[in-house]
Amino acid sequence: MGTIAVINALFASVSVFAQNYPTRPVRLIVGFPPGGAADILGRIAAQQLTERLQQQVVVDNRGGAGGLVATEIAARAAPDGYTLLFTSIPHVINPHLYKKVQYDAVKDFAPVVQFVTVPLMMAANPSLPAKTVKELIAFAKGKPGQLNYASGGSGASSHLAMELFKSMAGVDINHIPYKGTGPLITDLIAGQVGLTIASAVPLAPQVKAGKLRGMAVTGGKRSPSFPDLPAIAETVPGYEVVNWFGIVAPAGTPVTVIARVNGELNKALDEPRIRDSLRAQGADGAGGSAQDYARVIRADFAKWAKVVRESGAKVD
């Protein structure tokens, strides 16, 4: 068989594989425990893919080290489309925080689709005397080291977002890491810790119920999902942290499979009911091509390298 014939046969086999994909359940690894934003949004994505691919997409929660454990598992998985990773900002933060990372965040993964963008929210136990960002800064400066804040884990976006805030606002607030956003919210409501910056997705229901006080959002401007909350940047100029959630696959996954998953989730995001469902969770649908998502990942990889370096945040 000549070279051209071999190439044509190869493309034909890949095309058939993509048309038949998936023929068995697909594992969607989520790097955080149940109850947090990654889990909530990952399950929405999994449900849409299950319906549209007509094959079960199973969420596999693998919490630990701010998403590092799950990412390393996904990096070692076979690039056949049957293991996908639902990931977020820690994907590009962790390589700068940890001394030993067993993967390359850019080279070892094929971007599939950016699913949503989510503002982070600064929220507090209602007993905290400070009700605004300005009052919080004054309170923290008056009692350095006496206020605790909770994060979803060392290296999580909630950790680094607050470390950036501390650095830019010039305040000293103690870090209490939790194993995921769900557990931290429980203790925040109970008053075991006073403050957090975390995904708005799991915080919003508690704020609406009056169990927590929403203070601000972390985007450069106010969020359409929370128009009554000011941006931290209104008090601390230049402060901006925007989280995203999306799907990546092990490098080498067939481009036709990536295109299939990308296309199905883009179709889902085009439906008003899905966008409304996400907005109800405090998330805005993103979508776009795999190449669009690749550009986001590369840009944020460079951005967070600078933020980690300048903030001095470390995990090990």
N, C-alpha and C positions, 0 to 999 in steps of 0.2 A: 504494500500500500504506500503510495507516495505521500510526501509531506502535507500537501494541500488536502488530500483525502483524510489523513489522520486528524488534521485541524478541524475539518468539517465534521468528522465523526465525534470529536470531542465537544464541539459546540452543540451538536445535536443531542448528545447525552446530557449535557448541562441543561439544555432547554427542556428536555423531557423531565429531568429531575425537578426543575422549577415548577413545571406544570402540575406535577403530582404532589409537590410539597404542600403541606406536610402529610405524611402517611401514618404518623403516630404522634402522641402528645409532645408538645414543646414545653421545655422548662424555661420559665422566666425568673431568673435569680434577682432577688431584691436584697440589697445589702444592709437592711435595717429591720428591727423587730416589728411585729404587728402593732398598729395603732398610730404610727407616725405618717408623715406626708408621703414618703417613698412607698410605703405599703398601701396606703389609700389610693394613690394615683396609679401605682403599679397594677393594682387589682382592676381598676377601671380599664387600663390598657389591655390587660389580659382578657377581660370579658369581651371587649370589642374584637380582639383578635380571634378568640374562640368562636364567636358568632360568624365572623367573616371568613376565616380560614376553614371553618367546619371541622375543626380538630381541637381537642382540649389544650389550652395553654395554662399550665399549672404554675402558680406562684410558689417559689422556693425561698423563704426568708432565711438568709444567712448573715445575721448581724455580727458585728465585731469590728473594732478598730476603725470606726468611722467609715465603713464600707470597704475597707481594705481586704478583709477576708473574702467577701463575695467577689470582688474584682479579681483577686488572684485565682479563685476557682474558675471563673469565667475565662480568664486568659489561658488556662490549661485545657479547656474543653475542646472537643473536636469541632472544627469549623464547618459544620454540616447544616446549620440552621436550626438545630434542635436544642441548642442552649443559647439563650439570649440574656443580656444583662440590662436591667432597668436601673439607670444610674443618674447621678446628679453632680452638683458642683464638687463634692469630695473626690470625684474621679480625677479632677485636674489639680486639686489641692494636696491630696495625700502624698504624691511623689515629692513635694517640697517640704513636707512636715516630717516624714519618716526617713530614717537613715537607710533602712533596708526595705526596698519595694521590689517584689518579684515579677514586675511587669513594666512595660513601657506604655504609659497612658495613651500615647498617640499611635505608636507603631504596632502595638499588639492587638488593636481593636479596629473594627470596621464600623464607622458610624452608620446607623440605620435611619433613625428619625428623631428629631427633637419633638417631644410630645407636648409639653407645656412649659410655661414660665410661671414662677410663683414668687410673690414678694415675701420676704421675711417680715415678721412682726415683732416689735418689742412689746412685751406684755409683763404685767406684774401682779402679785397678789394684792387684792384691794386694801390690805392693811399697810402697804408701803406708803409713807407720807407723801412722797413725790408723785405728782399726777401728770407732769409733763416732762419732756426731755430736759428742758432747762432746769426744772426743779430737781430732776434726778442728778444732773451734773453737780448742782450746788450741794445736794444732800451727800453725794459720794465724796465730794471734796471736803465736806465738813466732818465726815466720819470715814477716813481712808482705811480700807481693808476690813471694814465692819459689815459691808453688804455682800451677800453671795448671789451669784447668778448660776443658772443651770444651763447645760448644753446637752445635746443628744449624744455626746461622746467626744473624747479628745480627737481633734482633727475634723470633726463635723462642721458643716457650714455654720451652724449655730455657735460653735466655739470660735471660729475665726472671725465671724461677723462681730461678735462682742469684743474680741481682742482688738480688732480694727477700731471699734468705737472707743474703747478704753484709751488706745494710743492717740487717736485724734482729739478726744475730749479731755485728755489729761487726767483721768480718774483711776483709782485703784479699787477694783472690785474682784472678789475671790471667785475662782472658777470651781464649780462642782460638776464633774462629768457624770452623765447617766448612760445607761445602755439603751439609747433610743429616746425619741421624743415622747412616746406614750408615758413611760415611767417619770420623766421630768415633769410632765403636766400634772400628774397625780400629786407629786410633792409640792409643786408650785401652788396648786389649789389648797393643799393642806397647810401652807405657810412654812414648810421646811426650808424653802429657798424663797428669795424675794422677787427675782427678776429673771427674764430670759429674752433672748432673741432667737426665734425659731420659725419654722415654716408657718405661714398663716393658715394652712389647711387644717391641722388639728387644733390650733389655738382659737380660730374664729368661733366655733360653737360654744366654747367655754366663755369667751368674751360676751357673746350675745346672751348667754344665760346669766351673766353677771357674776360668774365664779372667778373670772380674771378681769383685769383692766387692760384694755388695749391702749398703748401709749403712742406708737408711731409705726410706720413702715420703713423699709430699708432702701427702697428704690430712690432714684434721683428726684422723683416727684411723687405726688400722691397717686395711689393705686385706684383704678376704676372700681375694683372690688371692695375697697374700703375708703370711700371718698371723705369720710369724716375724720380719718386719722391723718395727721400731718406726716410728712417725710422727715426722717432724722436730719436730712440735709438742710432743712429749714432752720435748724439750730446749730448743726455742725456742718458748715459748708464743705462740699466735696465728698461727703460720705455717701457711698452707694454700694449696695450688695443686692444682686438679683440672682435668684436661684433658678435653675432649669432642671427638668427631668426628661430623660430620653432613653432610647434603646440603642445599645451597641452590641456587636457580635464579635466573636473571635476573628482575628485577622485571617483572611483566606476563605471566609464564608462566601459562597457563590454570589456574584453581584445580582443574578436573577432572583435569588431568594431575598436578598436585601431589598431589591426593588418591589418584590411582592409584599413584604411586610410594611415597607414604607407606604406603598400605595393604599393598602387597606386602612392604615391608621390615618392617612390624610383624608380618605373618604369619610371616616368616622368623624374627624374634626370639622368636616364641612357641614355636618348635620347640626342644625340649631339646638336640638335636644341634648346632644353630647356637649356642645359648647356651654349650654346653660347649666348642665350638670357639673361641669368642671368649674364654671364661675361660682356656683353655689358652694364649692369647696375652696374658693379663693384662688383658683388657678385660671390662667388664660391659655387657651389652645395655641399651639405654635405651628407645628407641621413644617412643610417645606421638603426639599430634597435631602438626600443623604450628604450631598456635597455642602449644602447650607449648614447642616449640623457639624460637619467636619471643620468648617471655618470657625464656628462658635467654640468648639473644643480647643482648637489651636490658639485662638485669641485669648480664651480664659486661662489656658495653661500658662501663657506668658504673663497675663495680668496677675494671677495668684502667686506666681513665683516672686514677683515684686512685692506683693502685699505681705507674704509670709516673711520675706527677708527684712522688710522695713518695720514690721510689727514685732519681730523677734519671737513669734509663736513657734513652739516646738512641742513634739509629742514624745520622742525618745532620743 
